[in-house]
Amino acid sequence: MRTLRGGIRAAGRTLFFVAAMTALMSLTGCMERELEDPYILEERGLEVSDILAAHTGKAEDSAYAGLFAADLCVVADESVYDAQEITAEAGAVFDLTGHRTIYSKNAFERLYPASITKIMTAILAIRYGNLSDTVTVTQDAVITESGASLCGIKPGDRLTLEQLLYGLMLPSGNDAGAAIAVHIAGSIEAFADMMNEEARRLGAVDTHFVNPHGLTDENHYTTAYDLYLIYQEALTLPEFREVTGCLSYDAAYTDAAGALVTQTWQNTNQYLIGKRDAPDGLTVFSGKTGTTQAAGSCLIMATRSDDDGAEYISVVLKSPDRNSLYDNMTKLISRIDN
């Protein structure tokens, strides 16, 4: 069953998803009940045939398979791929245009996402915030963990939510993540609840967030497949594409005393900034890195075919180091047919 686990993508089709779930619950006679673990799909009262259908897209498994998997990349059998091809713990490539999985290794293994977490933070900031709002940074944005990436904001600083979004996604500012969370939800905890609700809406059933930035916590985890679901949703937002495809951003804002502060934030994706070359015929147009000791080196990104404009999501989790991270990613996207 492990290689058949995965999410059911809603991606803006919430009513459609609810209708399908209602039909399935009627079929199985499932009534409302308290779930021991709402992040496990089997806990939702679906029959095994329906779970299989949701993940494999095989019509013979359930009459409702088409409702769930019509535009979803599914992973039916990872044994068809060479697991030794990459040294990372998990990795996958998904064809968004053709709705197919090109490669998958341990796509449903729960792992720490590090700063790739910030994709969900960005989704909520764009969806539920006003990017022109002025945000006053609170003490919550003070991050003291050694090695944590910061954009350099301080309590009392006043800047727009849009500026915070650039500070979140380009230099991967954990402080920006905390500031966004408090502005949107009032507290880190309340924002984490919003993140988890959004994950459930997208069918990311093996994901649980406890913070907006990805600093390590044993209860903060996701999978390569769930990240595909989340990132696919993010790419529906023009603002997300613009921010994550930006090479650098000049921020100008005021500090607690009203003095002008200027900073330049750089993108950390080596393909975007020219330190790594994508295979011929492919252009990397968005992405997010993430690194902690527990998570290893991680990267998720979006690539476009120069020939026909087809788009792909590729993800590498828990690579041993930064060099191997990009070596692994190049091997994965080299599988894309151009």
Helices and strands as residue ranges (DSSP letters): G 2-4, H 14-28, G 41-44, H 48-56, G 59-61, H 65-69, G 78-80, G 83-85, E 90-95, E 100-105, G 114-117, H 118-128, E 134-136, G 139-141, E 158-160, H 161-169, H 174-185, H 188-201, H 224-234, H 238-244, E 248-254, E 260-266, E 282-292, E 296-305, E 311-319, H 322-333
